[in-house]
Each structure stands twice: as structure tokens, then as C-alpha cells.
Amino acid sequence: MVLALKIVLLIASIILIISILLQSSNSAGLSGSIGGGAEQLFGKKRSSGYDAILSKIATVTAILFIVISIVMVAVE
């Protein structure tokens, strides 16, 4: 049981790392953080293409990672 959880945790962590690294950045340094505040305030929509899919994959694998980590601590 623990070995299977460790394998799933390893796969989830690799997918999470890859999906985060493949996403395009939202800002360009300090100037992007100043100008990006207005975009967050007024709700700029994300593109419905590649970045949206990567964002959903990252969200699902992050939740999976957290749940499996909690289960592994509870089992041991």
C-alpha cells in the first residue's frame, strides 16, 4: 500500500513540475508586477488554449499530491 502511494506520489510530483515549468509567465519582473496588479483587479481572462490546460493539470496534480502526502503520513 505504501509502495503504491509512493509511486503515485512520484508520478504526480513529476507531472506537477513539468506542467508548472511549461506554463508561460504572467509578468516580466518588477515592471510586470506593477502593471499586473491592474489586470488582476479588473479580471483579465486567461486564454482557453494551452495555458488553460496546463493550469488545470497543475491544479489537479497539486491537489493529488497534497492528498496522497496526507494519506501517507496517516498510514505510517
N, C-alpha and C positions, 0 to 999 in steps of 0.2 A: 504494500500500500504506500509506504513512504517512498520507496524507489520510484513508483509510478508518478507520485506527486512531484518528486524532484525532476523527473524527465519532462513533465508537462510545464513545470516552472522554468526550466531551462529553455524550452521551446518558446514559451510566452515571453521571456525576457529578451531573447534574440529577435523575435518579431517586433517587440516594442522598441528596441534600439534601432532597428532598421527603419521602421515606419517613422520614427521621430527624425532620424537623420535625413530621410528623403524629402521631408516637408520643406517647402520654401519658407524663408524667413519673413517675418511680418514687418520688421523695421530695419533701418540701416544705421545702427549705432545710436549715438546720443541725439542726433537730429531727428531720427525716426521716432524716438521715444517722446520728444516734444510734440511733433506733428501727429503722432499716432494716438495721442490722448483724445483728440477731437474725433477721430474715426471710431474709437471705442465708445465714446459718449453718444454719438449720433447713430451708431449701429451700422457700420459698413458690412455688407453681406459678403460671405465667402463664396468663392467660385464653386460651382457644383460639379467640378471635374475631379482631377487627380488629387488635389489638396484635400478636398472634402472626403474622399475615400480613405486617404492616409490618416486623416484626423479621426474618422470613425474607427479604423483599425487600431490606432493608438489608444483610443478611449477604451475599447473593448479589451484589449490585451492588458492595459493598466489595471482595469477592474479585476480581470482574471488573475493577474499577478498578485494583487493585494489579497484576494480571497484565498488563493492557494497558500500564500505565506501564512495567513492567519490559521488556516486548517492544519498546516504542518506544525505550527507551534502548539496547537491544541492537541494534536495526536501524540507528539513526543513527550 
